[in-house]
Amino acid sequence: MQKLETALVIVALVSLWPLIVGYSPLWYQVCLGIVLGLMLWVAMRRLSRVRAASEEAKRKRDEMERGGRPPRL
């Protein structure tokens, strides 16, 4: 799924080039709206993965502090 997200980000970046060179018919603006929605979806998924990783790290740290395994140095 991460490969799909990466591909969508690349497509979004490429889709901006016609706008930069001044090409903006109505159908293209609709496509940009769709791409914006997809980028919001990708951002929410990636943020949820970052939050989950943060919670997991916090849980492991708390477990170690409570007397779990001693830290390996």
N, C-alpha and C positions, 0 to 999 in steps of 0.2 A: 504494500500500500504506500510505503514511503517513496518508492520509485514513481508511482503514479503522481504523487504530490509534487515531486521534483519536476516531472515532465510538465505538469500544469503550470508551475512557476515559470519554466522556460517558455512555454507557449504564451503566457501572459506578457513576458518581457518582449517577445517577438511581436506580439499583437500591438504594441505601442508604437512601433516604427512607422506605420502608415499615418498615424496621427501626428507624429513629429514632422513628417514631410508635408503635411497639410491636406491629406486625404481623409475626408470625414463625411461620407454619405450616411444616410439614415440607417441602413442595414449594418454598417460598420459600427455605429454608435450602439446599436442593440447588442451586437457581439461583444463590445466592450463592457456593457452592463452585465452580460452573462459571465464574462471573464472576472469581473469584479466580485460577483457572487461566489464563483469558484475559489477565488483567492481568500475570501472571508471564511469559507469552509475549511480551506487548507490551514489558515491561521488558527482557527479554533481547534482543529485536530492537533496541531503542533503544540499549542499552548497547553492542551490537556495532557499531552505526553510529558512536557516539561514539569507540570505540576505533579504528575504521578511520580516522576523520578525524584522530585524534591521531597515528596512525602515519604518515599521509600528510603531515601538517604537519612531523613530525619528519624524515621523509625529505627533504622540500624544504629544511628548515633545514640539514641535514647536507650536502646537495648545494651549497647556497650557500657554506657554510663551507669546502668543499673547493676552491673556486675556480670554481664554476659562474658563473652570471650575477651581476654585481655588484648589490647591493641598490639598489632605486630609492628615493630619498629625496625 
